[in-house]
Amino acid sequence: MAVKKIPLRKCVGCHESKPKKELIRIVRSSEGEISVDTTGKKQGRGAYICPSEACLKKALKAKAFDKTFEAKVPDEIYSKLASELSEALKG
């Protein structure tokens, strides 16, 4: 029986490759709407970040999401992401 390959994605904050399920996905739709993708299945360009405040701070400082999506990411997305991170850290 073949061993199933685990998909890896790179965090935009710390630049480490980790299993996809351990990361939080941010997606930009074809209409240009940027949102937090809790299911990991939304259509569009995705960027991944670790569920840690340190990675979020690094990504904010480097403007990693703006560069990845080639668009300005609204502040409400960052606040929603911060709340998602705090939930992930609690659970």
PDB file of N, CA, C and O in Angstrom, chain B, residues numbered from 101:
ATOM      1  N   MET B 101       0.831  -1.176   0.000  1.00  0.00           N
ATOM      2  CA  MET B 101       0.000   0.000   0.000  1.00  0.00           C
ATOM      3  C   MET B 101       0.884   1.251   0.000  1.00  0.00           C
ATOM      4  O   MET B 101       1.833   1.351   0.778  1.00  0.00           O
ATOM      5  N   ALA B 102       0.566   2.187  -0.868  1.00  0.00           N
ATOM      6  CA  ALA B 102       1.377   3.391  -1.011  1.00  0.00           C
ATOM      7  C   ALA B 102       1.141   4.354   0.153  1.00  0.00           C
ATOM      8  O   ALA B 102       0.036   4.453   0.686  1.00  0.00           O
ATOM      9  N   VAL B 103       2.206   5.057   0.531  1.00  0.00           N
ATOM     10  CA  VAL B 103       2.117   6.042   1.588  1.00  0.00           C
ATOM     11  C   VAL B 103       1.545   7.324   0.994  1.00  0.00           C
ATOM     12  O   VAL B 103       2.027   7.811  -0.030  1.00  0.00           O
ATOM     13  N   LYS B 104       0.515   7.869   1.642  1.00  0.00           N
ATOM     14  CA  LYS B 104      -0.124   9.078   1.142  1.00  0.00           C
ATOM     15  C   LYS B 104       0.775  10.290   1.396  1.00  0.00           C
ATOM     16  O   LYS B 104       1.277  10.487   2.502  1.00  0.00           O
ATOM     17  N   LYS B 105       0.964  11.091   0.356  1.00  0.00           N
ATOM     18  CA  LYS B 105       1.811  12.273   0.457  1.00  0.00           C
ATOM     19  C   LYS B 105       1.048  13.394   1.167  1.00  0.00           C
ATOM     20  O   LYS B 105      -0.106  13.672   0.838  1.00  0.00           O
ATOM     21  N   ILE B 106       1.699  14.034   2.141  1.00  0.00           N
ATOM     22  CA  ILE B 106       1.091  15.128   2.888  1.00  0.00           C
ATOM     23  C   ILE B 106       1.442  16.434   2.188  1.00  0.00           C
ATOM     24  O   ILE B 106       2.622  16.739   2.014  1.00  0.00           O
ATOM     25  N   PRO B 107       0.416  17.227   1.774  1.00  0.00           N
ATOM     26  CA  PRO B 107       0.712  18.487   1.095  1.00  0.00           C
ATOM     27  C   PRO B 107       1.344  19.505   2.040  1.00  0.00           C
ATOM     28  O   PRO B 107       0.855  19.720   3.149  1.00  0.00           O
ATOM     29  N   LEU B 108       2.423  20.123   1.600  1.00  0.00           N
ATOM     30  CA  LEU B 108       3.131  21.128   2.387  1.00  0.00           C
ATOM     31  C   LEU B 108       2.902  22.507   1.778  1.00  0.00           C
ATOM     32  O   LEU B 108       2.800  22.644   0.559  1.00  0.00           O
ATOM     33  N   ARG B 109       2.823  23.521   2.627  1.00  0.00           N
ATOM     34  CA  ARG B 109       2.694  24.899   2.192  1.00  0.00           C
ATOM     35  C   ARG B 109       3.668  25.735   3.009  1.00  0.00           C
ATOM     36  O   ARG B 109       4.023  25.373   4.131  1.00  0.00           O
ATOM     37  N   LYS B 110       4.101  26.866   2.434  1.00  0.00           N
ATOM     38  CA  LYS B 110       5.065  27.730   3.100  1.00  0.00           C
ATOM     39  C   LYS B 110       4.356  28.902   3.779  1.00  0.00           C
ATOM     40  O   LYS B 110       3.526  29.575   3.169  1.00  0.00           O
ATOM     41  N   CYS B 111       4.691  29.132   5.032  1.00  0.00           N
ATOM     42  CA  CYS B 111       4.144  30.247   5.797  1.00  0.00           C
ATOM     43  C   CYS B 111       4.747  31.549   5.282  1.00  0.00           C
ATOM     44  O   CYS B 111       5.958  31.631   5.074  1.00  0.00           O
ATOM     45  N   VAL B 112       3.901  32.584   5.070  1.00  0.00           N
ATOM     46  CA  VAL B 112       4.406  33.868   4.582  1.00  0.00           C
ATOM     47  C   VAL B 112       5.124  34.651   5.685  1.00  0.00           C
ATOM     48  O   VAL B 112       5.807  35.634   5.398  1.00  0.00           O
ATOM     49  N   GLY B 113       4.977  34.227   6.933  1.00  0.00           N
ATOM     50  CA  GLY B 113       5.647  34.903   8.040  1.00  0.00           C
ATOM     51  C   GLY B 113       7.041  34.372   8.299  1.00  0.00           C
ATOM     52  O   GLY B 113       8.020  35.113   8.222  1.00  0.00           O
ATOM     53  N   CYS B 114       7.131  33.076   8.610  1.00  0.00           N
ATOM     54  CA  CYS B 114       8.419  32.481   8.979  1.00  0.00           C
ATOM     55  C   CYS B 114       9.101  31.765   7.815  1.00  0.00           C
ATOM     56  O   CYS B 114      10.264  31.380   7.932  1.00  0.00           O
ATOM     57  N   HIS B 115       8.402  31.578   6.699  1.00  0.00           N
ATOM     58  CA  HIS B 115       8.912  30.929   5.491  1.00  0.00           C
ATOM     59  C   HIS B 115       9.296  29.464   5.695  1.00  0.00           C
ATOM     60  O   HIS B 115      10.156  28.939   4.987  1.00  0.00           O
ATOM     61  N   GLU B 116       8.655  28.806   6.665  1.00  0.00           N
ATOM     62  CA  GLU B 116       8.875  27.376   6.879  1.00  0.00           C
ATOM     63  C   GLU B 116       7.780  26.585   6.179  1.00  0.00           C
ATOM     64  O   GLU B 116       6.618  26.993   6.176  1.00  0.00           O
ATOM     65  N   SER B 117       8.147  25.459   5.588  1.00  0.00           N
ATOM     66  CA  SER B 117       7.156  24.578   4.973  1.00  0.00           C
ATOM     67  C   SER B 117       6.571  23.677   6.048  1.00  0.00           C
ATOM     68  O   SER B 117       7.294  23.017   6.794  1.00  0.00           O
ATOM     69  N   LYS B 118       5.233  23.663   6.110  1.00  0.00           N
ATOM     70  CA  LYS B 118       4.530  22.866   7.110  1.00  0.00           C
ATOM     71  C   LYS B 118       3.340  22.184   6.443  1.00  0.00           C
ATOM     72  O   LYS B 118       2.926  22.594   5.358  1.00  0.00           O
ATOM     73  N   PRO B 119       2.783  21.149   7.074  1.00  0.00           N
ATOM     74  CA  PRO B 119       1.582  20.520   6.509  1.00  0.00           C
ATOM     75  C   PRO B 119       0.450  21.536   6.357  1.00  0.00           C
ATOM     76  O   PRO B 119       0.235  22.385   7.222  1.00  0.00           O
ATOM     77  N   LYS B 120      -0.258  21.428   5.251  1.00  0.00           N
ATOM     78  CA  LYS B 120      -1.324  22.370   4.902  1.00  0.00           C
ATOM     79  C   LYS B 120      -2.371  22.518   6.001  1.00  0.00           C
ATOM     80  O   LYS B 120      -2.871  23.619   6.230  1.00  0.00           O
ATOM     81  N   LYS B 121      -2.705  21.437   6.676  1.00  0.00           N
ATOM     82  CA  LYS B 121      -3.755  21.452   7.708  1.00  0.00           C
ATOM     83  C   LYS B 121      -3.349  22.234   8.952  1.00  0.00           C
ATOM     84  O   LYS B 121      -4.213  22.649   9.724  1.00  0.00           O
ATOM     85  N   GLU B 122      -2.054  22.440   9.158  1.00  0.00           N
ATOM     86  CA  GLU B 122      -1.585  23.181  10.334  1.00  0.00           C
ATOM     87  C   GLU B 122      -1.618  24.685  10.119  1.00  0.00           C
ATOM     88  O   GLU B 122      -1.466  25.442  11.079  1.00  0.00           O
ATOM     89  N   LEU B 123      -1.812  25.138   8.886  1.00  0.00           N
ATOM     90  CA  LEU B 123      -1.745  26.555   8.551  1.00  0.00           C
ATOM     91  C   LEU B 123      -3.127  27.146   8.302  1.00  0.00           C
ATOM     92  O   LEU B 123      -4.085  26.422   8.032  1.00  0.00           O
ATOM     93  N   ILE B 124      -3.216  28.469   8.396  1.00  0.00           N
ATOM     94  CA  ILE B 124      -4.454  29.199   8.107  1.00  0.00           C
ATOM     95  C   ILE B 124      -4.316  29.793   6.712  1.00  0.00           C
ATOM     96  O   ILE B 124      -3.281  30.372   6.381  1.00  0.00           O
ATOM     97  N   ARG B 125      -5.361  29.652   5.888  1.00  0.00           N
ATOM     98  CA  ARG B 125      -5.314  30.126   4.507  1.00  0.00           C
ATOM     99  C   ARG B 125      -6.052  31.455   4.369  1.00  0.00           C
ATOM    100  O   ARG B 125      -7.166  31.620   4.866  1.00  0.00           O
ATOM    101  N   ILE B 126      -5.408  32.392   3.688  1.00  0.00           N
ATOM    102  CA  ILE B 126      -6.015  33.659   3.313  1.00  0.00           C
ATOM    103  C   ILE B 126      -6.146  33.601   1.798  1.00  0.00           C
ATOM    104  O   ILE B 126      -5.203  33.213   1.110  1.00  0.00           O
ATOM    105  N   VAL B 127      -7.317  33.986   1.268  1.00  0.00           N
ATOM    106  CA  VAL B 127      -7.567  33.828  -0.160  1.00  0.00           C
ATOM    107  C   VAL B 127      -8.040  35.139  -0.785  1.00  0.00           C
ATOM    108  O   VAL B 127      -8.791  35.903  -0.178  1.00  0.00           O
ATOM    109  N   ARG B 128      -7.575  35.381  -2.027  1.00  0.00           N
ATOM    110  CA  ARG B 128      -8.074  36.499  -2.826  1.00  0.00           C
ATOM    111  C   ARG B 128      -8.864  35.918  -3.981  1.00  0.00           C
ATOM    112  O   ARG B 128      -8.332  35.157  -4.790  1.00  0.00           O
ATOM    113  N   SER B 129     -10.147  36.281  -4.057  1.00  0.00           N
ATOM    114  CA  SER B 129     -11.013  35.757  -5.118  1.00  0.00           C
ATOM    115  C   SER B 129     -10.710  36.474  -6.436  1.00  0.00           C
ATOM    116  O   SER B 129      -9.957  37.448  -6.469  1.00  0.00           O
ATOM    117  N   SER B 130     -11.305  35.977  -7.512  1.00  0.00           N
ATOM    118  CA  SER B 130     -11.094  36.587  -8.822  1.00  0.00           C
ATOM    119  C   SER B 130     -11.679  38.001  -8.889  1.00  0.00           C
ATOM    120  O   SER B 130     -11.270  38.800  -9.730  1.00  0.00           O
ATOM    121  N   GLU B 131     -12.643  38.316  -7.998  1.00  0.00           N
ATOM    122  CA  GLU B 131     -13.216  39.662  -7.932  1.00  0.00           C
ATOM    123  C   GLU B 131     -12.322  40.614  -7.139  1.00  0.00           C
ATOM    124  O   GLU B 131     -12.570  41.820  -7.126  1.00  0.00           O
ATOM    125  N   GLY B 132     -11.297  40.096  -6.484  1.00  0.00           N
ATOM    126  CA  GLY B 132     -10.382  40.914  -5.704  1.00  0.00           C
ATOM    127  C   GLY B 132     -10.704  40.957  -4.225  1.00  0.00           C
ATOM    128  O   GLY B 132     -10.041  41.672  -3.474  1.00  0.00           O
ATOM    129  N   GLU B 133     -11.710  40.207  -3.788  1.00  0.00           N
ATOM    130  CA  GLU B 133     -12.093  40.168  -2.372  1.00  0.00           C
ATOM    131  C   GLU B 133     -11.121  39.281  -1.604  1.00  0.00           C
ATOM    132  O   GLU B 133     -10.835  38.156  -2.015  1.00  0.00           O
ATOM    133  N   ILE B 134     -10.615  39.798  -0.481  1.00  0.00           N
ATOM    134  CA  ILE B 134      -9.667  39.048   0.343  1.00  0.00           C
ATOM    135  C   ILE B 134     -10.365  38.622   1.622  1.00  0.00           C
ATOM    136  O   ILE B 134     -10.993  39.437   2.297  1.00  0.00           O
ATOM    137  N   SER B 135     -10.251  37.326   1.954  1.00  0.00           N
ATOM    138  CA  SER B 135     -10.925  36.808   3.139  1.00  0.00           C
ATOM    139  C   SER B 135     -10.138  35.655   3.748  1.00  0.00           C
ATOM    140  O   SER B 135      -9.248  35.084   3.118  1.00  0.00           O
ATOM    141  N   VAL B 136     -10.488  35.328   4.991  1.00  0.00           N
ATOM    142  CA  VAL B 136      -9.895  34.180   5.678  1.00  0.00           C
ATOM    143  C   VAL B 136     -10.681  32.946   5.252  1.00  0.00           C
ATOM    144  O   VAL B 136     -11.907  32.919   5.360  1.00  0.00           O
ATOM    145  N   ASP B 137      -9.984  31.938   4.774  1.00  0.00           N
ATOM    146  CA  ASP B 137     -10.616  30.707   4.280  1.00  0.00           C
ATOM    147  C   ASP B 137     -10.478  29.622   5.342  1.00  0.00           C
ATOM    148  O   ASP B 137      -9.419  29.014   5.490  1.00  0.00           O
ATOM    149  N   THR B 138     -11.556  29.390   6.075  1.00  0.00           N
ATOM    150  CA  THR B 138     -11.513  28.388   7.139  1.00  0.00           C
ATOM    151  C   THR B 138     -11.607  26.965   6.596  1.00  0.00           C
ATOM    152  O   THR B 138     -11.129  26.027   7.234  1.00  0.00           O
ATOM    153  N   THR B 139     -12.223  26.796   5.416  1.00  0.00           N
ATOM    154  CA  THR B 139     -12.380  25.458   4.843  1.00  0.00           C
ATOM    155  C   THR B 139     -11.162  25.028   4.043  1.00  0.00           C
ATOM    156  O   THR B 139     -10.891  23.834   3.923  1.00  0.00           O
ATOM    157  N   GLY B 140     -10.423  25.990   3.492  1.00  0.00           N
ATOM    158  CA  GLY B 140      -9.266  25.673   2.666  1.00  0.00           C
ATOM    159  C   GLY B 140      -9.641  25.292   1.250  1.00  0.00           C
ATOM    160  O   GLY B 140      -8.812  24.760   0.511  1.00  0.00           O
ATOM    161  N   LYS B 141     -10.895  25.559   0.855  1.00  0.00           N
ATOM    162  CA  LYS B 141     -11.361  25.135  -0.459  1.00  0.00           C
ATOM    163  C   LYS B 141     -11.928  26.270  -1.313  1.00  0.00           C
ATOM    164  O   LYS B 141     -12.428  26.014  -2.409  1.00  0.00           O
ATOM    165  N   LYS B 142     -11.866  27.507  -0.845  1.00  0.00           N
ATOM    166  CA  LYS B 142     -12.395  28.623  -1.623  1.00  0.00           C
ATOM    167  C   LYS B 142     -11.573  28.816  -2.894  1.00  0.00           C
ATOM    168  O   LYS B 142     -10.374  28.540  -2.924  1.00  0.00           O
ATOM    169  N   GLN B 143     -12.238  29.293  -3.935  1.00  0.00           N
ATOM    170  CA  GLN B 143     -11.575  29.577  -5.195  1.00  0.00           C
ATOM    171  C   GLN B 143     -10.717  30.827  -5.053  1.00  0.00           C
ATOM    172  O   GLN B 143     -11.118  31.780  -4.386  1.00  0.00           O
ATOM    173  N   GLY B 144      -9.551  30.832  -5.668  1.00  0.00           N
ATOM    174  CA  GLY B 144      -8.722  32.025  -5.693  1.00  0.00           C
ATOM    175  C   GLY B 144      -7.295  31.762  -5.276  1.00  0.00           C
ATOM    176  O   GLY B 144      -6.906  30.633  -4.976  1.00  0.00           O
ATOM    177  N   ARG B 145      -6.526  32.835  -5.266  1.00  0.00           N
ATOM    178  CA  ARG B 145      -5.112  32.797  -4.901  1.00  0.00           C
ATOM    179  C   ARG B 145      -4.994  32.705  -3.392  1.00  0.00           C
ATOM    180  O   ARG B 145      -5.589  33.510  -2.675  1.00  0.00           O
ATOM    181  N   GLY B 146      -4.248  31.753  -2.906  1.00  0.00           N
ATOM    182  CA  GLY B 146      -4.131  31.540  -1.471  1.00  0.00           C
ATOM    183  C   GLY B 146      -2.751  31.840  -0.930  1.00  0.00           C
ATOM    184  O   GLY B 146      -1.748  31.705  -1.631  1.00  0.00           O
ATOM    185  N   ALA B 147      -2.712  32.251   0.331  1.00  0.00           N
ATOM    186  CA  ALA B 147      -1.465  32.431   1.070  1.00  0.00           C
ATOM    187  C   ALA B 147      -1.692  31.801   2.440  1.00  0.00           C
ATOM    188  O   ALA B 147      -2.800  31.845   2.975  1.00  0.00           O
ATOM    189  N   TYR B 148      -0.659  31.228   2.993  1.00  0.00           N
ATOM    190  CA  TYR B 148      -0.782  30.493   4.252  1.00  0.00           C
ATOM    191  C   TYR B 148       0.064  31.137   5.328  1.00  0.00           C
ATOM    192  O   TYR B 148       1.116  31.716   5.057  1.00  0.00           O
ATOM    193  N   ILE B 149      -0.423  31.023   6.575  1.00  0.00           N
ATOM    194  CA  ILE B 149       0.318  31.555   7.719  1.00  0.00           C
ATOM    195  C   ILE B 149       0.145  30.602   8.904  1.00  0.00           C
ATOM    196  O   ILE B 149      -0.904  29.980   9.072  1.00  0.00           O
ATOM    197  N   CYS B 150       1.191  30.502   9.713  1.00  0.00           N
ATOM    198  CA  CYS B 150       1.150  29.674  10.922  1.00  0.00           C
ATOM    199  C   CYS B 150       0.187  30.295  11.928  1.00  0.00           C
ATOM    200  O   CYS B 150       0.008  31.513  11.938  1.00  0.00           O
ATOM    201  N   PRO B 151      -0.429  29.480  12.767  1.00  0.00           N
ATOM    202  CA  PRO B 151      -1.307  30.027  13.806  1.00  0.00           C
ATOM    203  C   PRO B 151      -0.502  30.535  15.002  1.00  0.00           C
ATOM    204  O   PRO B 151      -0.667  30.045  16.119  1.00  0.00           O
ATOM    205  N   SER B 152       0.372  31.520  14.765  1.00  0.00           N
ATOM    206  CA  SER B 152       1.151  32.119  15.845  1.00  0.00           C
ATOM    207  C   SER B 152       1.234  33.621  15.633  1.00  0.00           C
ATOM    208  O   SER B 152       1.283  34.097  14.499  1.00  0.00           O
ATOM    209  N   GLU B 153       1.249  34.357  16.727  1.00  0.00           N
ATOM    210  CA  GLU B 153       1.308  35.811  16.644  1.00  0.00           C
ATOM    211  C   GLU B 153       2.637  36.284  16.077  1.00  0.00           C
ATOM    212  O   GLU B 153       2.689  37.319  15.413  1.00  0.00           O
ATOM    213  N   ALA B 154       3.714  35.543  16.326  1.00  0.00           N
ATOM    214  CA  ALA B 154       5.027  35.933  15.826  1.00  0.00           C
ATOM    215  C   ALA B 154       5.045  35.929  14.296  1.00  0.00           C
ATOM    216  O   ALA B 154       5.594  36.841  13.677  1.00  0.00           O
ATOM    217  N   CYS B 155       4.447  34.907  13.693  1.00  0.00           N
ATOM    218  CA  CYS B 155       4.405  34.832  12.231  1.00  0.00           C
ATOM    219  C   CYS B 155       3.534  35.945  11.656  1.00  0.00           C
ATOM    220  O   CYS B 155       3.863  36.516  10.616  1.00  0.00           O
ATOM    221  N   LEU B 156       2.432  36.254  12.323  1.00  0.00           N
ATOM    222  CA  LEU B 156       1.562  37.335  11.855  1.00  0.00           C
ATOM    223  C   LEU B 156       2.296  38.667  11.904  1.00  0.00           C
ATOM    224  O   LEU B 156       2.187  39.470  10.977  1.00  0.00           O
ATOM    225  N   LYS B 157       3.039  38.909  12.976  1.00  0.00           N
ATOM    226  CA  LYS B 157       3.800  40.157  13.090  1.00  0.00           C
ATOM    227  C   LYS B 157       4.861  40.258  12.002  1.00  0.00           C
ATOM    228  O   LYS B 157       5.061  41.327  11.426  1.00  0.00           O
ATOM    229  N   LYS B 158       5.546  39.140  11.717  1.00  0.00           N
ATOM    230  CA  LYS B 158       6.555  39.138  10.654  1.00  0.00           C
ATOM    231  C   LYS B 158       5.914  39.417   9.297  1.00  0.00           C
ATOM    232  O   LYS B 158       6.459  40.171   8.491  1.00  0.00           O
ATOM    233  N   ALA B 159       4.750  38.804   9.047  1.00  0.00           N
ATOM    234  CA  ALA B 159       4.054  38.996   7.772  1.00  0.00           C
ATOM    235  C   ALA B 159       3.577  40.438   7.621  1.00  0.00           C
ATOM    236  O   ALA B 159       3.658  41.008   6.533  1.00  0.00           O
ATOM    237  N   LEU B 160       3.080  41.029   8.709  1.00  0.00           N
ATOM    238  CA  LEU B 160       2.639  42.422   8.668  1.00  0.00           C
ATOM    239  C   LEU B 160       3.805  43.372   8.400  1.00  0.00           C
ATOM    240  O   LEU B 160       3.696  44.298   7.596  1.00  0.00           O
ATOM    241  N   LYS B 161       4.920  43.126   9.084  1.00  0.00           N
ATOM    242  CA  LYS B 161       6.087  43.988   8.940  1.00  0.00           C
ATOM    243  C   LYS B 161       6.646  43.936   7.518  1.00  0.00           C
ATOM    244  O   LYS B 161       7.053  44.959   6.968  1.00  0.00           O
ATOM    245  N   ALA B 162       6.662  42.743   6.930  1.00  0.00           N
ATOM    246  CA  ALA B 162       7.205  42.567   5.581  1.00  0.00           C
ATOM    247  C   ALA B 162       6.168  42.829   4.485  1.00  0.00           C
ATOM    248  O   ALA B 162       6.488  42.784   3.297  1.00  0.00           O
ATOM    249  N   LYS B 163       4.906  43.108   4.899  1.00  0.00           N
ATOM    250  CA  LYS B 163       3.798  43.295   3.948  1.00  0.00           C
ATOM    251  C   LYS B 163       3.684  42.094   3.012  1.00  0.00           C
ATOM    252  O   LYS B 163       3.482  42.240   1.807  1.00  0.00           O
ATOM    253  N   ALA B 164       3.819  40.911   3.593  1.00  0.00           N
ATOM    254  CA  ALA B 164       3.849  39.669   2.820  1.00  0.00           C
ATOM    255  C   ALA B 164       2.542  39.402   2.092  1.00  0.00           C
ATOM    256  O   ALA B 164       2.564  38.927   0.956  1.00  0.00           O
ATOM    257  N   PHE B 165       1.395  39.695   2.720  1.00  0.00           N
ATOM    258  CA  PHE B 165       0.113  39.445   2.061  1.00  0.00           C
ATOM    259  C   PHE B 165      -0.094  40.406   0.891  1.00  0.00           C
ATOM    260  O   PHE B 165      -0.610  40.012  -0.155  1.00  0.00           O
ATOM    261  N   ASP B 166       0.312  41.670   1.069  1.00  0.00           N
ATOM    262  CA  ASP B 166       0.190  42.641  -0.015  1.00  0.00           C
ATOM    263  C   ASP B 166       1.016  42.196  -1.230  1.00  0.00           C
ATOM    264  O   ASP B 166       0.581  42.335  -2.374  1.00  0.00           O
ATOM    265  N   LYS B 167       2.200  41.666  -0.964  1.00  0.00           N
ATOM    266  CA  LYS B 167       3.068  41.210  -2.059  1.00  0.00           C
ATOM    267  C   LYS B 167       2.525  39.951  -2.711  1.00  0.00           C
ATOM    268  O   LYS B 167       2.559  39.819  -3.935  1.00  0.00           O
ATOM    269  N   THR B 168       2.029  39.034  -1.913  1.00  0.00           N
ATOM    270  CA  THR B 168       1.505  37.777  -2.447  1.00  0.00           C
ATOM    271  C   THR B 168       0.292  38.008  -3.324  1.00  0.00           C
ATOM    272  O   THR B 168       0.183  37.438  -4.410  1.00  0.00           O
ATOM    273  N   PHE B 169      -0.628  38.852  -2.851  1.00  0.00           N
ATOM    274  CA  PHE B 169      -1.868  39.080  -3.581  1.00  0.00           C
ATOM    275  C   PHE B 169      -1.766  40.218  -4.597  1.00  0.00           C
ATOM    276  O   PHE B 169      -2.691  40.445  -5.376  1.00  0.00           O
ATOM    277  N   GLU B 170      -0.639  40.928  -4.585  1.00  0.00           N
ATOM    278  CA  GLU B 170      -0.432  42.076  -5.476  1.00  0.00           C
ATOM    279  C   GLU B 170      -1.567  43.085  -5.328  1.00  0.00           C
ATOM    280  O   GLU B 170      -2.021  43.677  -6.307  1.00  0.00           O
ATOM    281  N   ALA B 171      -2.019  43.273  -4.084  1.00  0.00           N
ATOM    282  CA  ALA B 171      -3.097  44.209  -3.768  1.00  0.00           C
ATOM    283  C   ALA B 171      -3.000  44.585  -2.292  1.00  0.00           C
ATOM    284  O   ALA B 171      -2.411  43.850  -1.500  1.00  0.00           O
ATOM    285  N   LYS B 172      -3.575  45.724  -1.923  1.00  0.00           N
ATOM    286  CA  LYS B 172      -3.589  46.165  -0.532  1.00  0.00           C
ATOM    287  C   LYS B 172      -4.616  45.345   0.242  1.00  0.00           C
ATOM    288  O   LYS B 172      -5.784  45.281  -0.140  1.00  0.00           O
ATOM    289  N   VAL B 173      -4.176  44.724   1.324  1.00  0.00           N
ATOM    290  CA  VAL B 173      -5.057  43.913   2.159  1.00  0.00           C
ATOM    291  C   VAL B 173      -5.706  44.826   3.198  1.00  0.00           C
ATOM    292  O   VAL B 173      -4.997  45.522   3.926  1.00  0.00           O
ATOM    293  N   PRO B 174      -7.050  44.838   3.284  1.00  0.00           N
ATOM    294  CA  PRO B 174      -7.736  45.706   4.249  1.00  0.00           C
ATOM    295  C   PRO B 174      -7.401  45.348   5.698  1.00  0.00           C
ATOM    296  O   PRO B 174      -7.093  44.198   6.011  1.00  0.00           O
ATOM    297  N   ASP B 175      -7.467  46.354   6.574  1.00  0.00           N
ATOM    298  CA  ASP B 175      -7.148  46.158   7.989  1.00  0.00           C
ATOM    299  C   ASP B 175      -8.107  45.186   8.664  1.00  0.00           C
ATOM    300  O   ASP B 175      -7.708  44.485   9.593  1.00  0.00           O
ATOM    301  N   GLU B 176      -9.376  45.125   8.215  1.00  0.00           N
ATOM    302  CA  GLU B 176     -10.326  44.212   8.855  1.00  0.00           C
ATOM    303  C   GLU B 176      -9.927  42.752   8.635  1.00  0.00           C
ATOM    304  O   GLU B 176     -10.253  41.897   9.458  1.00  0.00           O
ATOM    305  N   ILE B 177      -9.232  42.458   7.546  1.00  0.00           N
ATOM    306  CA  ILE B 177      -8.731  41.093   7.313  1.00  0.00           C
ATOM    307  C   ILE B 177      -7.665  40.758   8.358  1.00  0.00           C
ATOM    308  O   ILE B 177      -7.643  39.652   8.897  1.00  0.00           O
ATOM    309  N   TYR B 178      -6.789  41.714   8.637  1.00  0.00           N
ATOM    310  CA  TYR B 178      -5.760  41.481   9.649  1.00  0.00           C
ATOM    311  C   TYR B 178      -6.377  41.286  11.034  1.00  0.00           C
ATOM    312  O   TYR B 178      -5.919  40.443  11.804  1.00  0.00           O
ATOM    313  N   SER B 179      -7.423  42.069  11.354  1.00  0.00           N
ATOM    314  CA  SER B 179      -8.062  41.912  12.661  1.00  0.00           C
ATOM    315  C   SER B 179      -8.792  40.567  12.746  1.00  0.00           C
ATOM    316  O   SER B 179      -8.780  39.921  13.794  1.00  0.00           O
ATOM    317  N   LYS B 180      -9.429  40.144  11.640  1.00  0.00           N
ATOM    318  CA  LYS B 180     -10.094  38.839  11.620  1.00  0.00           C
ATOM    319  C   LYS B 180      -9.061  37.721  11.758  1.00  0.00           C
ATOM    320  O   LYS B 180      -9.294  36.732  12.453  1.00  0.00           O
ATOM    321  N   LEU B 181      -7.926  37.889  11.094  1.00  0.00           N
ATOM    322  CA  LEU B 181      -6.858  36.900  11.180  1.00  0.00           C
ATOM    323  C   LEU B 181      -6.306  36.824  12.598  1.00  0.00           C
ATOM    324  O   LEU B 181      -6.005  35.736  13.087  1.00  0.00           O
ATOM    325  N   ALA B 182      -6.172  37.962  13.256  1.00  0.00           N
ATOM    326  CA  ALA B 182      -5.690  37.979  14.634  1.00  0.00           C
ATOM    327  C   ALA B 182      -6.666  37.240  15.553  1.00  0.00           C
ATOM    328  O   ALA B 182      -6.238  36.517  16.454  1.00  0.00           O
ATOM    329  N   SER B 183      -7.976  37.416  15.332  1.00  0.00           N
ATOM    330  CA  SER B 183      -8.952  36.705  16.155  1.00  0.00           C
ATOM    331  C   SER B 183      -8.923  35.207  15.863  1.00  0.00           C
ATOM    332  O   SER B 183      -9.076  34.398  16.779  1.00  0.00           O
ATOM    333  N   GLU B 184      -8.727  34.827  14.595  1.00  0.00           N
ATOM    334  CA  GLU B 184      -8.605  33.407  14.234  1.00  0.00           C
ATOM    335  C   GLU B 184      -7.379  32.796  14.922  1.00  0.00           C
ATOM    336  O   GLU B 184      -7.429  31.664  15.403  1.00  0.00           O
ATOM    337  N   LEU B 185      -6.290  33.548  14.963  1.00  0.00           N
ATOM    338  CA  LEU B 185      -5.074  33.057  15.599  1.00  0.00           C
ATOM    339  C   LEU B 185      -5.299  32.849  17.097  1.00  0.00           C
ATOM    340  O   LEU B 185      -4.858  31.850  17.664  1.00  0.00           O
ATOM    341  N   SER B 186      -5.984  33.793  17.730  1.00  0.00           N
ATOM    342  CA  SER B 186      -6.220  33.639  19.165  1.00  0.00           C
ATOM    343  C   SER B 186      -7.113  32.429  19.445  1.00  0.00           C
ATOM    344  O   SER B 186      -6.925  31.741  20.449  1.00  0.00           O
ATOM    345  N   GLU B 187      -8.092  32.163  18.558  1.00  0.00           N
ATOM    346  CA  GLU B 187      -8.937  30.970  18.706  1.00  0.00           C
ATOM    347  C   GLU B 187      -8.118  29.706  18.511  1.00  0.00           C
ATOM    348  O   GLU B 187      -8.290  28.727  19.238  1.00  0.00           O
ATOM    349  N   ALA B 188      -7.217  29.730  17.518  1.00  0.00           N
ATOM    350  CA  ALA B 188      -6.388  28.557  17.235  1.00  0.00           C
ATOM    351  C   ALA B 188      -5.443  28.261  18.406  1.00  0.00           C
ATOM    352  O   ALA B 188      -5.187  27.101  18.730  1.00  0.00           O
ATOM    353  N   LEU B 189      -4.934  29.318  19.029  1.00  0.00           N
ATOM    354  CA  LEU B 189      -4.022  29.126  20.147  1.00  0.00           C
ATOM    355  C   LEU B 189      -4.747  28.595  21.386  1.00  0.00           C
ATOM    356  O   LEU B 189      -4.172  27.831  22.161  1.00  0.00           O
ATOM    357  N   LYS B 190      -6.005  28.995  21.572  1.00  0.00           N
ATOM    358  CA  LYS B 190      -6.794  28.518  22.709  1.00  0.00           C
ATOM    359  C   LYS B 190      -7.178  27.044  22.525  1.00  0.00           C
ATOM    360  O   LYS B 190      -7.112  26.244  23.458  1.00  0.00           O
ATOM    361  N   GLY B 191      -7.583  26.711  21.289  1.00  0.00           N
ATOM    362  CA  GLY B 191      -8.076  25.361  21.017  1.00  0.00           C
ATOM    363  C   GLY B 191      -7.007  24.468  20.643  1.00  0.00           C
ATOM    364  O   GLY B 191      -7.250  23.290  20.380  1.00  0.00           O
TER     365      GLY B 191
END
